[in-house]
Amino acid sequence: HWMEGLDGTFDAIVSNPPYIAAADPHLASLTHEPLQALASGADGLDDIRAIIAQARAHLAPGGWLLLEHGWDQADMV
């Protein structure tokens, strides 16, 4: 659903999606935002996986996909 209704191709897609693992103990202290804005599945990467899969149809050749992710998720992303 991340790119639902989006038409065309773009030179860049930038996102700051939820990327915290659902069982992360720090979530209890992060009360200023709704849980769905922070957590994304068991490893925190469910939304990032969806964005990557959907971005292929919307990036121009040579386009950039820029995503914020957790400090320990770079290799997985």
N, C-alpha and C positions, 0 to 999 in steps of 0.2 A: 504493500500500500504506500510505500515511501514516495513513489513517483507516479502514483495514480493521477490521471488527468494531465500529465505533462506531455507535451507534444514537441517534436523537433529534436535537434542535437545541439550540444553545447561544448564549448572549449574547456569548461571547468564545471565540476559539481563539487560543492563544499558542504560538509555536514559535521555537526557535533551531536552524534546520536547517543543514546544510552549505551554504556559499555561496561557497567559494573556487574559482576557475577551476582546472581539472585541470592546466594547464601553469604555474601560478603558481610562480615560483622560490622563494618563501618556504616552500612545503610541505616542502621538504627539511629545514628546521630545526624544523618542528613535529612532533616525534616523540612527544609525550606522549599523543596521541590517534590512533586508527586513521584512515587516509586516508579511509575512507568517512564518517567523522564530520565531515570538513572540506571535501572537494572534491565538486563537483556539476556535472559536465559541462564543456564547453568554456568557457562563460561564467560558470560557477558558479551558474546559476539553474535547473538541471533540477529539483531538489527543490522549490524555491519555486514553480515553475510547477505542479508536481503538487499541492502543498498548496492553492494558490489554486483550481485546478480542482475539487478534492475538497471544499473548504470550503463551496462554494455550497450543497451538499446538507445541510450540518450547521449553518449559521448561522441563527439566528432573524432575522426582519425587524429591521433596524437594528443587527444584531450586528456585532462587531468582529473583524477578523482582524489580529493583530499578529505581525510577523515580523522577526527580526533579519536584517540583510543587510550587505553590504560598504559601505564609505564611498563608493564610486563607483558603486553599483548602484541608488540611489534612483529615478532617472528610469526605468530599465528595469523595476523592480518596480512 
